């Protein structure tokens, strides 16, 4: 009986234990199922989106065809160490993929201006600050950079979407360039994107060169065709001409003549503001009557007035201007 009793207790314990195991297994399975659903939900809502975003960014970075990369490198005569910089420089904001050439354009604009300024500063020590400014503006103004970009055919390599109107405007401008006219004589407005792409490429090269402006100039000096920018011919007399207004005013004071009166007699409008020119005339009341003289065509009112004053002083036989 004792043995039978003990055997009975053992069976009951086993049954209770087995029931606990079953319940624990079911609870564990339920918890694992809930955990799996939570993990799967997190994957769908966060991880998968992140992976998709990374894939999109990767696709955007590699969206430019290798043949186009090689073609642009051949145009620039430069091989990029980091191809992503070139791809970024050729990506228009219409692609909506998180990158565009805007930042590189900003940098390229400043870098080209610096290298051109250094070039003319070293080329001719007699150039004053106004002349250096005009030469720099002529070399890298938007109209000229757009003209250069059209000549190089850069637009065909730009990644863009839904730009039908822009494509048409660029084609009209490129057709005008193909006719061989000077960009200042165009009746077709240059699309901003052309100058932007040229500057962005300069910015990309500048970064790829680790911001070496000397090497940047070596690559872009031929592309910019700065040899076509003419240096002023009257450098020797520039200092005398720049002080002509003061000399004329001083002469009128000593001679007790009337003060010089300057009048703008002609303005020729240029599309870029720095290409607008003007002519001033000056007149003074002397002992022998009214004298009037017209100056040369200049880019600024100060230069135009100095030119007029210089010519009037030259017309006075007794005044040693030279």
C-alpha positions in Angstrom: 0.0 0.0 0.0 2.8 2.3 0.8 4.4 1.7 -2.5 1.1 2.1 -4.3 0.5 5.4 -2.5 3.9 6.7 -3.4 3.3 5.7 -7.0 0.0 7.5 -7.1 1.6 10.7 -5.8 4.3 10.5 -8.4 1.7 10.3 -11.3 -0.1 13.3 -10.0 3.1 15.3 -9.8 4.0 14.3 -13.3 0.7 15.3 -14.6 0.9 18.7 -12.9 4.4 19.2 -14.1 3.4 18.3 -17.7 0.6 20.8 -17.5 2.9 23.5 -16.3 5.3 22.7 -19.2 2.4 22.9 -21.7 1.2 26.2 -20.3 4.7 27.6 -20.2 5.3 26.5 -23.8 2.1 28.1 -24.9 2.9 31.4 -23.1 6.4 31.4 -24.5 5.1 30.7 -28.0 2.6 33.6 -27.6 5.4 35.9 -26.3 7.6 34.9 -29.1 4.8 35.6 -31.6 4.2 39.0 -30.1 7.9 39.8 -30.1 8.2 38.7 -33.8 5.2 40.8 -34.8 6.8 43.8 -33.0 10.1 43.3 -34.7 8.5 42.8 -38.1 6.5 46.0 -37.6 9.6 47.9 -36.6 11.4 46.6 -39.7 8.6 47.7 -42.0 8.3 51.1 -40.4 11.9 52.0 -39.8 14.6 49.6 -41.0 13.1 49.0 -44.5 12.5 52.7 -45.0 16.1 53.4 -44.0 17.5 50.8 -46.3 15.3 52.1 -49.1 16.5 55.6 -48.4 20.1 54.5 -48.5 19.5 52.6 -51.7 17.9 55.7 -53.2 20.9 57.9 -52.2 23.3 55.3 -53.6 21.3 55.2 -56.8 21.4 59.0 -57.0 25.1 59.0 -56.5 25.6 56.4 -59.2 22.9 57.7 -61.5 25.3 59.2 -64.1 26.3 56.9 -66.8 30.0 56.0 -66.9 30.2 57.1 -70.6 28.9 60.6 -69.6 31.4 60.8 -66.7 34.2 59.9 -69.1 33.0 62.4 -71.7 32.9 65.3 -69.2 36.3 64.4 -67.9 37.6 64.5 -71.4 36.1 68.0 -71.9 37.8 69.2 -68.7 40.9 67.3 -69.4 40.8 66.2 -65.8 40.1 62.8 -64.2 38.3 62.9 -60.9 39.5 61.0 -57.9 36.0 61.2 -56.4 33.5 60.6 -59.2 30.6 61.6 -56.8 31.7 65.2 -57.0 31.3 65.2 -60.8 27.9 63.5 -60.5 26.8 66.1 -58.0 28.0 68.9 -60.2 25.9 67.6 -63.1 22.7 67.0 -61.1 19.9 69.6 -61.4 17.5 70.2 -58.5 14.6 68.9 -60.6 15.9 65.3 -59.9 14.6 65.7 -56.3 17.0 63.1 -54.9 18.6 65.1 -52.1 21.6 66.4 -54.1 22.1 69.1 -56.7 24.9 71.3 -58.0 23.9 74.3 -55.8 26.6 74.0 -53.2 29.4 73.3 -55.8 28.1 76.2 -57.9 28.5 78.6 -55.0 32.1 77.4 -54.4 33.0 77.4 -58.1 31.8 80.9 -58.6 34.1 82.2 -55.8 37.0 79.9 -56.9 36.9 81.0 -60.5 36.7 84.7 -59.5 39.8 84.2 -57.3 41.9 82.5 -59.9 41.0 85.0 -62.6 41.8 87.9 -60.2 45.2 86.4 -59.4 45.9 85.9 -63.1 45.4 89.5 -64.1 47.0 90.8 -60.9 50.2 89.0 -61.8 49.9 89.6 -65.6 50.0 93.4 -65.4 51.2 95.2 -62.3 50.0 98.6 -63.6 46.3 97.6 -63.5 44.4 99.5 -60.8 41.6 98.0 -58.7 38.8 99.2 -61.0 40.5 97.7 -64.0 41.1 94.4 -62.2 37.5 94.3 -61.2 36.2 94.9 -64.7 38.6 92.3 -66.2 37.5 89.7 -63.6 33.8 90.4 -64.2 34.3 90.2 -68.0 36.0 86.8 -67.6 33.5 85.1 -65.3 30.2 86.9 -65.7 27.1 84.7 -66.1 26.6 85.6 -69.8 30.2 84.6 -70.7 30.2 81.4 -68.6 26.9 80.4 -70.2 28.4 81.0 -73.6 31.4 78.8 -72.8 29.2 76.1 -71.4 27.1 76.1 -74.6 30.3 75.8 -76.7 31.4 72.8 -74.7 28.0 71.2 -74.9 27.8 70.6 -71.1 24.0 70.7 -70.9 23.6 67.3 -72.5 25.3 65.7 -69.6 23.2 67.3 -66.8 20.8 64.9 -65.0 17.3 66.5 -64.9 13.6 65.7 -64.9 10.5 67.4 -66.3 12.5 70.3 -67.8 10.9 70.6 -71.2 10.7 74.4 -71.2 14.3 74.7 -69.9 15.4 72.2 -72.6 13.8 74.4 -75.3 15.4 77.6 -74.0 18.8 76.0 -73.8 18.5 74.7 -77.4 17.6 78.1 -78.7 20.6 79.6 -77.0 23.0 76.8 -78.1 21.7 77.3 -81.7 22.7 81.0 -81.4 26.1 80.0 -80.1 26.6 77.7 -83.1 26.2 80.6 -85.4 29.5 81.9 -84.1 28.2 85.3 -82.7 29.7 87.0 -79.7 27.7 86.4 -76.6 27.2 90.1 -76.0 25.3 90.4 -79.3 22.8 87.6 -78.6 19.1 88.5 -78.7 18.4 85.1 -77.0 18.8 85.3 -73.2 21.4 82.8 -71.8 19.7 80.3 -69.5 21.1 80.5 -66.0 21.6 76.7 -65.8 24.5 76.9 -68.2 26.6 79.3 -66.1 25.6 77.3 -63.0 26.8 74.0 -64.4 30.1 75.6 -65.5 30.7 77.0 -62.0 29.6 73.7 -60.4 32.1 71.8 -62.4 34.8 74.3 -61.3 33.7 73.8 -57.7 33.8 70.0 -58.0 37.4 70.1 -59.5 38.4 72.6 -56.7 37.2 70.2 -54.0 38.7 67.2 -55.8 42.1 69.1 -55.9 41.8 69.7 -52.1 41.2 73.4 -52.7 44.4 74.1 -54.7 43.6 77.2 -56.7 46.9 77.0 -58.7 46.0 73.6 -60.1 42.4 74.8 -60.7 43.7 77.7 -62.8 45.9 75.3 -64.8 42.8 73.2 -65.7 40.3 76.1 -66.4 42.5 78.8 -68.0 42.0 77.4 -71.5 38.3 76.6 -70.9 37.7 80.3 -69.8 39.6 81.6 -72.8 40.9 84.6 -70.8 43.4 85.4 -73.6 40.4 86.9 -75.4 40.0 89.5 -72.6 41.8 92.6 -73.7 44.0 94.6 -71.3 43.5 98.4 -71.4 46.0 100.1 -73.7 46.3 103.4 -71.9 48.1 102.1 -68.8 50.9 104.6 -68.9 48.6 107.6 -68.8 46.0 106.0 -66.5 47.4 107.7 -63.3 47.2 111.1 -65.0 43.7 110.6 -66.3 42.4 109.3 -63.0 43.5 112.6 -61.3 42.2 114.9 -64.1 39.1 116.0 -62.3 41.1 117.2 -59.3 43.6 119.0 -61.6 40.9 120.7 -63.5 39.1 121.8 -60.3 42.4 123.1 -58.9 43.2 125.0 -62.1 39.7 126.7 -62.1 40.3 127.8 -58.5 43.7 129.3 -59.2 42.5 131.1 -62.4 39.2 132.2 -60.7 37.2 130.5 -63.4 33.8 128.9 -62.9 33.7 125.4 -61.4 33.6 122.5 -63.9 30.1 121.3 -64.8 29.9 117.6 -65.9 27.0 116.2 -68.0 26.4 112.6 -69.0 25.9 112.9 -72.8 25.5 109.2 -73.7 24.8 105.9 -72.1 25.0 102.6 -73.9 23.1 99.9 -72.1 24.7 96.4 -71.8 22.8 93.3 -70.6 25.4 92.6 -67.9 25.5 95.7 -65.7 29.3 96.0 -65.9 29.1 96.2 -69.7 27.0 99.4 -69.7 29.2 102.3 -70.9 28.8 106.1 -70.8 30.3 109.3 -72.1 30.6 112.5 -70.0 31.2 116.1 -71.2 32.6 118.9 -69.1 32.4 122.7 -69.5 34.1 125.6 -67.7 33.7 129.4 -67.9 37.2 130.9 -68.6 38.4 134.5 -69.3 38.1 133.7 -73.0 34.6 132.3 -72.8 32.9 128.9 -72.3 35.0 125.8 -73.0 33.5 122.4 -73.4 35.0 119.0 -74.0 33.6 115.4 -74.3 35.5 112.4 -72.9 35.9 108.8 -74.1 33.4 106.0 -73.6 33.9 104.5 -70.1 32.3 101.9 -67.8 31.9 104.1 -64.7 30.9 107.8 -64.1 34.1 108.5 -62.4 36.2 107.3 -65.3 34.0 109.1 -67.8 34.3 112.4 -65.9 38.1 112.0 -65.6 38.3 111.3 -69.3 36.4 114.5 -70.1 38.5 116.6 -67.7 41.7 115.1 -69.2 40.6 116.0 -72.7 39.7 119.5 -71.7 43.1 120.0 -69.9 44.8 118.7 -73.0 43.0 121.3 -75.1 44.5 124.2 -73.0 47.8 125.0 -74.8 49.4 126.6 -71.8 48.6 123.9 -69.3 51.3 121.2 -68.9 49.1 118.1 -68.4 51.8 115.7 -69.5 
